[in-house]
Amino acid sequence: MNKVLLIDDEKRMLDLLALYLKPHNYDCKKAFGAIEALTFIKEEVFDIVLLDIMMPEMNGWELCKKIRRITDVPIIMVTAREQKEDIVKGLKLGADDYITKPFNEEELVARMEALLRRRDKTNTIEIDGLLWDESRFELSYKNKPINLTPKEFLMIGHLMKNPNQVFEREKLIDLIWGFESETGGRTVDSHVRNIRDKIRQAGFPIDEYFVTVWGVGYKWIKSP
């Protein structure tokens, strides 16, 4: 189920969008205006954002710029304005698409699905707010980056991409350091400790997911 943030200063429009989208398997979160939306964006990970332009406290263009400083989540601007200059302005500020009110429900859903398909082509994995993004070589939790070394990043990525699969230390050495590496099991254990410490400090419950299989190796649990 994709998580969508709906941003508008009209409760009626928020309710209408949620009504449209829920039957299409979207988990809808409603933000009543820009300030509330920014709070949600900083605290949670969303798959897509529907953003109104004409809002009193902060317009959609300004909010789009602020969102882009935090996350590259796909943004569709939903507005009554349809002048070409408005469309161009929104796209230049970081929006991914644009639809005008009144809109056709099927067209809106189709545009959302197209953006999500495009995003799925990038190698990303998101688990309860923890996002591993291969294209950006970045691990983040609730949109806050976690500084990992390249080998730590690759190791956690292999585990997250293969949930419930046990990786022996020797296998991790082959995958991360290469077949001819003289790296030993203690180096793997050291990297595991560092990964856990960094992710734990970020606030993610890493010990529930990244577990030790004693005498064998490590695995990522899909649903702790």
N, C-alpha and C positions, 0 to 999 in steps of 0.2 A: 504494500500500500504506500503510495507516494504522499508525502506530507507537504501541503500547500499553505502558504501564509496569505491571507486575504487582507488587503489594506484599503480602507475607505473611511470617510467621515460620516457616511450615511448607514445607519444600522439596517435599513431596509435592503440596501444593496448588498451588504455583507451576508444577510440572511438568504437573499436570492441566489448569490453565488454559491453559498454552501449547499443550498437545496439542489442546484444544478449538478454540483460536482460529487456529492456523496454517493449517488448511484453508480458513478464511474470509478469507484474504489479510491477516492481521495480522502485523506485525513485532513480536515480543514481547521485551521486556527484563525480566528478573527482578530484583527488589530483595528481598534477604533481610533484611527488617526496615526500620524507619523511618529509621535513620541512613543506611544505604546508599541508600534511596529519595531522601532529601533531596539527597544528593550528585549523583545522576543528574538530578534535577529542575533543579538549578542549572547543570548542564553541558550538558544536551540539551533539545531540544524534542520533546514528545510530543503525540499527537492525543487521547489519552484515558488515564485512570488507573483501574485496579481496585484498591481499597484495602480490606484487611482491618481490622477494628476491634480485635480482641483480640490485641495484641502486647505482649511484656513490656517492652521498653526505652522505648517510647512508644506509647500507644494510637492508634487510627486517628482519633479525634476531634481529638486534639492535632496529629497529623500533617496532617490536613485543614486546620486553621487555618494551619499553617506553609506548606503548599503554596499556599494562597490569597494569602499575602503575596507570593508569587513569580510566580504565573501563574494565569490563569483557565481552564486546561485542564479539560475535563469530567471529573468524578470520579464513579465508581459505587462505593458501599461494598458489599463482599461479606462477609457475616458470618453466624454461626449465630444471632445475637441477632435476635429478631423482635418485641420489645415495641414498641408504638407510640411510647413516649417515646424509645426509642433511634433510631427512624426520624426522628422530628421533630428530635431533637438533631443528627443527622448533616446533615439538610437545612438547618437553621439555621446550621450552621458552614460551609456552602459546598458540600456535596455536591450533585450533580445528580440522582442516582437511588440506589436501594437494592435489593439482591437478597439473599435469605437462602440459606444452605446447608441441605440439599443443593439445588442449583438445576438447572433444566432448561437444557441447552446451547443449545437454540434460543431460549429466552426471554432468556438472557444476550446472545446475539448480536443479537437484535432490539432490546433496550434500548440496546446500544452503537451500533447503526446509527441509531437514532432520535436519540440525542444528537449523533452526528456530522453527521447531516442538518441538525439545528438549527444547529449551529456553522457549517456550510458556507454557510448563508444570510447570515452576516456576511461582509463582504468582506475576507478575509485571504489572504495568499500567504506560503508558507514554503519557503525554499530553503536546504538544508544548515544549518539553525539560524538563518538570518536571517528574521525574521518581520515582514511589513508588515501592520499591522492598521488598516484604515480606520475601523472603528467607534470605536476608542480613539485614533485619530490618533497612532499610535505605531509606530516601527521599533525592533526589538530584535534582539540576537544572543545566543543561548543564555540567553534570559530577562533580559538586561541591556539597558535602554533606551539608545538612541542619540539624542542630542539634535539634531534637525534643525529648521530653520525650516519654516514652513508650505509655502513654495514648494519647498524641497528635498524635503520629504516627498511632495508631489504629483508631482514630477518622477521620483523613484525609483520611485514607484508605477506611473506610466504605463509606464515601461520594463519593470518586473518583470511587469506584466500582459500585455505584448506582446513576449514573447521572440523574438529574432532579427529583429525589425522595426527598420529603420534610421529614426531620427527626425532630420530636418533641424533645424537651429537655429531656423529660422523656424516650423516646426511646433510645436516645444516652446514657443516664445514664445506662439503662438496658444492652446495647450492650458493653459499655466500662468498667463500674464499677461493673455491675452485678445486678441482681434483688433485692438482699437484701441490697444493698448499701443505706446509708443515705445521699448520695451526693445530693446537690440541684442544681437548675437551674443556680444559679450564678457561680458555679464551671464550668459548661459547657461553660457559656459565657466567663469566664476567660481563659479557654483553647482555645476557638475560637480566642480570641484576640491575644494570644501568637502565635498560628499557623499562623495567618495572618501576624503578625509583622515579624516573622522569614522568611517566604516565600517571603514577600514583600522586605525585605532587601537583599534577594538573587537575586532579579531582576525579578522574575516571576510576571505577572500581576494578582495576586491572587484575587483582588477585582472584577475582571470580571467573575471569576469562582465560588468562594466560597461566596455565598450571604445569607443574612438574609431574612427570610420570617416573616415579623413583626407579632408578636402575636402568632406565631406557632413554628418556629424553624429555621433550616438551610438546605440548599441544595447546591449541586454542579451542575453547569450548563454545559451541554455537549458542546454546541457551543455558546459561548457568542457573 
